[in-house]
Amino acid sequence: MLRLFTAGESHGKGLVGIIEGMPSNIYIDINEINKDLARRQMGYGRGDRMKIERDKIEILSGIRGGYTIGSPISFLIMNKDHENWKEFMDPILENKEDKMITKPRPGHGDLTGYLKYNFKDIRNVVERSSARETAVRVAAGSLMKQFLKNFDIEAVSHVTAIGSVKIKEAITDTELIKKADESEVRCVEAGTEKKMIDFIEEAKKHGDSVGGVFEIHIKGVPKGLGSYVHWDRKLDAKLSYGLMSVNGVKAVEIGYGFENTTKFGSKAHDEIYYDKKLGYIRTSNSAGGIEGGMSNGEVIVLRCGMKPIPTLYKPLNTVDIITKEPALATVERSDTCAVPAASIVGEMVALSIIAEEFIRKFGGDSLEEISKRWKDYI
Ligand SMILES: Cc1cc2nc3c(=O)[nH]c(=O)nc-3n(C[C@H](O)[C@H](O)[C@H](O)COP(=O)(O)O)c2cc1C
């Protein structure tokens, strides 16, 4: 089965990813991965760190001459900012204490992480709980995206809300959603983009931060990924797990999950028809492409709610862990808004899970073997 391991601290030398279980003979274009890494770095409201980093992937193993060879794929993404942090992040030598953190930020893992792992310095928590780790998940997801392309599966994402500024109409046109990359806030609704930017600016002016909502649409997923037979095999559960693991994401919705709770069943479910050419079809997609824990062949629609960024330039009240006196939380260079970036992370995480389930369903060691089984099934 497809597995991903990630390692690396935010200001350490670099980030490491290992993908185990990727079939052989899949063409991988490194430029495409770097493009997705750049997409994660964009977005209105990002902090200065993203001006330093220009993420690039370096493949160490598992790919030869552009094709996967079935062995574990390992890769590096170096942290350019490490140059400025060498004395504080050395793995072996004693570290300078100037960058020690003693004032935990509400909303981050600072306080509980420090207590749980019995540290003296909250930096140990901050370095790993930082969303810098999501660069590895984007690189891995981008690789899996190239695998899924062989089966005409693709994902798009867009931002539907920043704070209280929301798009007015639901958008289902995936071609329109593709244009999200052209917007600084990844919003494709004319007129709303500017309001979102203003909302972020307002927060910035007051040393505050914002969250929002993004949506992922996955096209081309065949019927039958995931299963109803056991709770931990359900596709909606797996996607929710993956998306909930994205830093800051606190809500995941499949299709019109919340809206459907207000409707009669007659208006909530997607009626079934038969077309001689297309087979079984639906004329609506309230379920967001998943019923009974399985993909039903419709576009998979996932919506994620991200909380406001925990680091505030006008810091919140906290307690100094050394003096136990009231204090203001640590301020470390931070984004004001990361919803557009999170939408890219979400897109890649969702694709990774679809890739994993695709391989579980169709099996095989090589692309050819999987393709044959996929064609037979279709
Ligand atoms: C792409 C991305 C960038 C983020 N940037 C920041 C940031 O600059 N400052 C910050 O405090 N939190 C940032 N976050 C959110 C925190 O990483 C997250 O809130 C924190 O790890 C606590 O985890 P939790 O919110 O999932 O509970 C970012 C999240 C994502 C997905």
The ligand as an SDF file (V2000), in Angstrom:
LIG
                    3D

 31 33  0  0  0  0  0  0  0  0999 V2000
    0.1020   26.5330    4.5790 C   0  0  0  0  0  0  0  0  0  0  0  0
   -0.0650   26.8740    6.0230 C   0  0  0  0  0  0  0  0  0  0  0  0
    0.6430   27.9380    6.5560 C   0  0  0  0  0  0  0  0  0  0  0  0
    0.5100   28.2830    7.9080 C   0  0  0  0  0  0  0  0  0  0  0  0
    1.1990   29.3470    8.3870 N   0  0  0  0  0  0  0  0  0  0  0  0
    1.1360   29.6480    9.6980 C   0  0  0  0  0  0  0  0  0  0  0  0
    1.8860   30.7390   10.2310 C   0  0  0  0  0  0  0  0  0  0  0  0
    2.6050   31.4370    9.5270 O   0  0  0  0  0  0  0  0  0  0  0  0
    1.7650   30.9970   11.5660 N   0  0  0  0  0  0  0  0  0  0  0  0
    0.9720   30.2490   12.3830 C   0  0  0  0  0  0  0  0  0  0  0  0
    0.9120   30.5260   13.5560 O   0  0  0  0  0  0  0  0  0  0  0  0
    0.2520   29.2150   11.9020 N   0  0  0  0  0  0  0  0  0  0  0  0
    0.3030   28.8890   10.5980 C   0  0  0  0  0  0  0  0  0  0  0  0
   -0.4390   27.8470   10.1130 N   0  0  0  0  0  0  0  0  0  0  0  0
   -1.3450   27.1160   10.9980 C   0  0  0  0  0  0  0  0  0  0  0  0
   -0.6210   26.3220   12.0550 C   0  0  0  0  0  0  0  0  0  0  0  0
    0.3870   25.5260   11.4890 O   0  0  0  0  0  0  0  0  0  0  0  0
   -1.5930   25.4670   12.8850 C   0  0  0  0  0  0  0  0  0  0  0  0
   -2.6650   26.2130   13.3220 O   0  0  0  0  0  0  0  0  0  0  0  0
   -0.8400   24.8590   14.0680 C   0  0  0  0  0  0  0  0  0  0  0  0
    0.0930   23.9120   13.6060 O   0  0  0  0  0  0  0  0  0  0  0  0
   -1.7360   24.2050   15.1080 C   0  0  0  0  0  0  0  0  0  0  0  0
   -2.3580   23.0860   14.5790 O   0  0  0  0  0  0  0  0  0  0  0  0
   -3.9450   22.9850   14.4410 P   0  0  0  0  0  0  0  0  0  0  0  0
   -4.4200   24.3520   14.0660 O   0  0  0  0  0  0  0  0  0  0  0  0
   -4.1620   22.0040   13.3360 O   0  0  0  0  0  0  0  0  0  0  0  0
   -4.4800   22.5570   15.7570 O   0  0  0  0  0  0  0  0  0  0  0  0
   -0.3480   27.5150    8.7430 C   0  0  0  0  0  0  0  0  0  0  0  0
   -1.0600   26.4320    8.1940 C   0  0  0  0  0  0  0  0  0  0  0  0
   -0.9290   26.1160    6.8510 C   0  0  0  0  0  0  0  0  0  0  0  0
   -1.6920   24.9560    6.2750 C   0  0  0  0  0  0  0  0  0  0  0  0
  1  2  1  0
  2  3  1  0
  2 30  2  0
  3  4  2  0
  4  5  1  0
  4 28  1  0
  5  6  2  0
  6  7  1  0
  6 13  1  0
  7  8  2  0
  7  9  1  0
  9 10  1  0
 10 11  2  0
 10 12  1  0
 12 13  2  0
 13 14  1  0
 14 15  1  0
 14 28  1  0
 15 16  1  0
 16 17  1  0
 16 18  1  0
 18 19  1  0
 18 20  1  0
 20 21  1  0
 20 22  1  0
 22 23  1  0
 23 24  1  0
 24 25  2  0
 24 26  1  0
 24 27  1  0
 28 29  2  0
 29 30  1  0
 30 31  1  0
M  END
$$$$
